[in-house]
């Protein structure tokens, strides 16, 4: 869809939302007049009634906004980032499923898990995927009132890693990780590396020391320190099943689209590159695109995948990547790619192999 068509869709989306708001306001006025004129009463509990009445209108507004943002992102993001990412796929309503994180045995997915703004593609021939992740814990006070506390809000990224391994090695930045707690019982043990400065900044966990020393080489330690200095937020890296999982806690979401603002493609392109900044830095600084980590000839990297049956049965608030994720316009795959050009759903459907 071109810019002009998207702008018309934006205006139509605003009109639909305004219409829903006007209908809601009219209904509320009528209800309040009836309550006041007939029953001559007014109670603060009516505010709760207003909230209940608004729910369906709010849902309708969110639906039309979401439809517009999805169309907007699928149309413009591949063009905006074409010099950075190829084979771009987008699904703003869904993201990386909770069990993908759980299977890394790294951190808890809390009592409430939501993931959205899924983006996948290739940067320097490295398959990458990213989505926003919001994890909350439920708390109950002495009076029985419940509230939700954010324990993680940021991005979860997955990169293909140029080294064969089946173990689980984790690097945790030691500064406060946004109040997050691992709360994961596993056999992982703390490992002390030779770099004293690295040990001060990070905690390393692994099933055994050999796995940690095999993956976290002196050169990699220097690059992890460099990427930590370059990234805004607290980071965690998990080397698991031939992949690098990265969590960046920064209290931010990506690709925010304002329906009330006229489309400005240049501004959107600049903001999109900022949102992809972490991907660029992790690949560039860690040099994931070269053979630094190879020992002998590395076999073809197995595609990470997710069980579709499990995804279909996961609750709706867990951000499952939809089965209708679409392939959007992209550049041709580089000929030297060692990874098959698969769509996002197929890519996810193979994570458990």
N, C-alpha and C positions, 0 to 999 in steps of 0.2 A: 504494500500500500504506500502511495507517495505522500509527501508532506501535506499537500492540499486536502487529500482525502482524510488523512489523520486529523487535520485541523477541524474538518467538518464533523468527524466522529467525536472529537473532544467537545465541540459546542453542543452536539446532540446529547452527549453524556451529561453535561452541566444542566441542560434543559430538563432532562429526565429527573435528575437529583433535585432540582429546584421545584419541579412539579410534585414530587413525592413529599418534599418538606412543606409545601403549601397545603397539600391534602391533610397531612398530619396536624399542622397548626389549626386548620379549620375544624377537624374532629375534636381536638383538645378544647378549643373555644366553646364548641357546642356542649361538650360534656361538662365543663366548668359552669356554663350558664345554667344548665339543667340542675346541677347540684346546688348552685347558689340560689337560683330563683324559686325552685320548687321546694327543696329541702332546707334552704337557708342555712346551710352549713358549709364550712370550709375547714379541711383538716390537712396537716402536713402529709398524711398518708396518701393524699391525692397526688403528691409528687411521684410516689411509687407507681400509681396508676398511669401517670404520664409516661414514665419510663417503659412500662409494659406495653402501652399502646405504640410507642415509638419502635419497638423491636422489629416488627415486620418491615417498617419503612427503612430502618437502618440496614436491614439485611438486603433489601432491594437496592439501596444506594451502593452498598459495598459490592454487590454483584455487577452492576453496570460499570462501576469504577474499575473493578478487576478486569472485566472484559476489555475495556478500553486500554488499560495498562498492558495487558498481554499482547494485544494487537500492536500497540505502540512499540513495545520492546522487541517483538519478533520482527517488526518491519525495519526498525532503525538501528538496533544494537549491532547486528552483523556489519552494517555499513560504517557505523561510528568507530568500531574497533578493528576494522579489516586489516590494518597494518600491524596489529598485535595478535589477535586471535583469528584462527581459521576454523571452519566446520562448526560454527557457533550454533548452539541450541539453547532455547530459553523456555522456562516455565515459571512465571512469576508467582503462581498460586501454590506451588509445591516446591519441595527441596529434598535434601538428603534425609532418608528415613532414620528414625531414632535407633533402630537396631544395627545400622551400619556403624554408628558411633559406639553402641554397646559392645559390639563384637571386637572392638579394638581394646577392650578392657582398660580404658583410660579414665573416663569420668562418667559420673552419673548423669542420666537424662532426666532426673527429677520427677516431680509429680505432674508437671505440665510441660509438654514438648511441642514446639511449633517451628517449622522450617519452611522457608519460601525463597523466592527470587533465585531459582536454580539456573545456573549458567554453566555450560560445558563447551569445550573447544580444544584447540591445540595451540600452544605457544612454543615456538622453536621446536616443533615436532614432538613436544611432550603433551600427552593427554592430561587435561586438567578439568576439574569440576569444582564448583563452589556454590554455596547457598548460605543465606542468613539462617542463624539458629538462635532461638530464644528458649532458654530452659528456666523453669521456676519450681520452687519448692512451696508446698502448702504448709502454713503454720496456723495453729489454733491457740488463742489466748485463754486465760483462765475462765472467761465468760462464755467460751464456746464459739467465739467469732473467728472466722477463718480469713486468712489473707494469703496472698502469694508474693514471694520474695524472689527476685531475679538472681540466679546464680551463674548464668552465662547469657550474654547478648553480644553476638559478633558473627564471625564467618567461620565456617568449617570448609576446608579445602582438601582435595585429594589429588595427588600427583603420582604419575608412574615414576618409579625409581629404578635407576640403571644398575641394579645389583640384585642378585638372586638371594632371597632369604625367606624363611618361613617363621622366623621367631618374632617376638614382640619386644621392641626396644623403644623406650619413651624418654623424651627430654622435656622437663618441666622448668619453665622460668621460675626462679625462687621468689620473686616479688609477688605480692598478694595477687592471686589470680581471680580478681573480681569477686572475692568471697566464695569462690567455687571450692567444692570439696570432692576428692576422688570418690570416696565412699564405694570403692569397688574392691571386693575381696578377691585377691588373685595371688599367684605364686611369684609375682614379680619382686625382685630384690633390688635394693639400692646398690649402685655401682660407682666407685670412686675412680675417676680417670686421672691421667698423668698431669693434665693441665690444671694447675691450682686456680688460676683465674676463672676457668670454665666451671670448675666445681663450686666456686663462690656464687656464680650467677645462676647455675642450673643444677637440677637434681636429675640424675639418670636412673631409670628403672629398667630392669631386664630379667628375663628368665634365667640367664646365666651371664657371667662376665665375658665369655668368649664371643657371644653374639654382639654384646655392646662394643667390644674392641674391634670386631670385624666390620661393623657398620660405622661407628663413630671414630674415624681416623683423625689424626692431628690436623690435616687440612680441613676436614669437615668441621671440626670444633672451631677453627678460626672463622669459617664462613657462617656458622650458626651464631657466633658472637657478633659478626658483622650484620647479619640480617636482623638480629634482636635490636641492634642500635638504629636500624633503618625503619623498623616497623612501629607505627603508633598503636600501642596496645600490648597486652601480655600474651606471650605465645606458648604453645605446647606442640611438640612434634612427636608423632608416633610412626615408627617404621614397622610396618605390619604387612606380611604376605605380599612382598614385592612392591609395596606402595608406601608413599609418605603421606600421612594424614596430618593436617595442620589446623590448629584452633587458634584464632586471634580474637581475644576478648577486648573489645573497644567501645562497647555500649552504643554501637551504630548499626544501622541497616543500610543496604545498598540500593541503588537504582530507584530513588524516590521520584515519582512522576506526579507533578501538580496539574490536576485537570483544570484549574482555574487560571492557568498561565498559558499564553500563546506559545505554540511550539517554536523553540529556537534550537535548530539542529546543532549549531556550533557549540552552544552552551551544554547541550546534552552530551555531545561527544567528549568535551573536556571533563565533565563530571563522571562519565562512564570510565574514562581512563584512570581517574582518581580511585574509583571503586575497584578497579582491577589492579591497582598499584601493588597490593600484597602478592598477587600471583606473579607479577613481573619480577618483583624483588626476590621472591623465594627461588624462582627458576634461575634468574641471573646471578644472584649472589652465591647460591649453593651450586651453581653450574650443573643443574640437573640434566642439561642437554648434552653433556660430553661424556666420555668414557672414564672419567676419573675413578668411579667406584667399581669398574669392571675388574674381575679377576679371571683372566683367560677369556674365552668366548662366552658371552652371556646369551642364554637362550631367549627366545621370544617371551616377553612379559605376558603373564596371564591376565586376561581382562578381569577386573574386579566386578563382582556381580551380586545382585540381591535376589532372594527367593520371591518370585512374584506372588505366590500364594500367601506368604506371610505379609507382603506389602498390602495386598487387597484386604486383609483382615485387620490391619492396624487401624486404630481409631482415627477419625478425620482430623484431629488436631495435631497429628504427628507428621504432617507434611510429606506424604508419600508422593514420589514422582509419578505423575499421572501416566496412564497407559496411552494417552493420546498426545504425548509430547511430540511436537512436530519438528521435522528437519527444516531449517530456514536457509535462505540464500547464503552461500559461503564460497570461499575460494577453494580451488582444487587442492587435494591432499598432496603434500610433498612426496616426491617419488622415493625418497630414502626412508620413509616412515616404516618402522618395524611393528607398528600397531595397526590393526585393521580399522577401517573407517566405519565404525558402528554407531548407531544412534544412541541417545542417552538411555532409553529404556533397556535396549539390549546390553549396553554397558553395565547398567545396574544389575541386570538379570544374571550376570556372570560373576558377581562379587564373592559368592560362597564356594566357588570351585576350588 
